[in-house]
Amino acid sequence: MHICIHGAGGLGSVLGGYLAESGVDVTLIARPAHAEAVNARGLRIFGSRGEHEVRDHLRACTHPDEVEGDIDYYILLTKVKDAAAALADARPLAPRVRCALTLQNGLDKEAALIACFGRDKVIGGSTIEGATLVEPGVAHNHVTVPVTAYFGELDGGTSARTEVLAQAFDVAGLGARAVEDITHVLWEKAVQVGGASLWSASTLIGRPALDYWDGLAYEHSARHYVTIARELLAVYHALGYAPENFFAPLSKLKEIDGMTPDEAAEVMQKVGRERQTPGRDPVRTSMHGDVLGGRETELEIIVKPILDAAARLGVAVPTVLGAYRVIKTVEHYRD
């Protein structure tokens, strides 16, 4: 099997590194310094799964025209705002690509892939795995869950190609499943990531030292988290879905949905306090990190489709809209 990961920053490098370690041939398309380091010294991964040094079955390059051979799975992992340019570069690969998917955040992210490779080659995918690129050749895998990836056909159902990819991830230690309704997974991830991102980026930006667990550990902040989550769940229900905690134990949507607001806030506060350990590596959503770093966020990609669905379905989401406006304002005035 040959997997090509286009946009191999932290997450792409971690996924590609574990797959290569299990014997899959992996090509990373990465920035020049990172590609050079991987080819010269291999890839070092540390964090949730311990220390790994990966050299075999792993190659890095800086542009799609350097990718060699046929590609069984092309995985797009650039920032969504960079996807159009990346796919324009990747278009010449289309005849050699058997299957294409993206593990980016957001909804309707497969449309650009379909335009590039054709609908028959594209499947749906989602992951909650968290990683950052510490320096060229070194990635920190700071978030994982037992089942971290899901794959499915866009029109519903599983297939040989979704089952094979899920098995490859599973063998690599990245728990994965092929599912009948990948759209359900994509919407649940949007609700989970959208809520966590909105809450953290709008609540914790006044004190840069605070991380996710600090925020949850405080009563009023935990209550605010639950309010945002319940509004997003109302949209989710209006679409005909019920939460499944696909990314448990990180996901607590079923608990928040089935409890009173007070009970749910107590559960979330307990989670924060348990993980608020001295000397820990700070955990932040990518949106929180982007706001702190003065970078453009993925607010329009992650949250705006949910707001649009709420308006279309007549679901009131005043707290979500307020948090969205706070982040929009901060983003507008970023340096």
Secondary structure, 3 states (H helix, E strand, C coil): CEEEEECCCHHHHHHHHHHHHCCCEEEEECCHHHHHHHHHHCEEEEECCCCEEECCCEEEECCHHHCCCCECEEEECCCHHHHHHHHHHHHHHHHHECCEEECCCCCCCHHHHHHHHCHHHECEEEECCEEEEEECCEEEEEECCCCCEEEECCCCCCCHHHHHHHHHHHHCCCCEEECCCHHHHHHHHHHHHHHHHHHHHHHCCCCCCCCHHHHHHCHHHHHHHHHHHHHHHHHHHHCCCCCCCCCCCCCCHHHHHHCCHHHHHHHHHHHHHHHCCCCCCCCCCHHHHHHHCCCCCCHHHHCHHHHHHHHHHCCCCHHHHHHHHHHHHHHHCCC
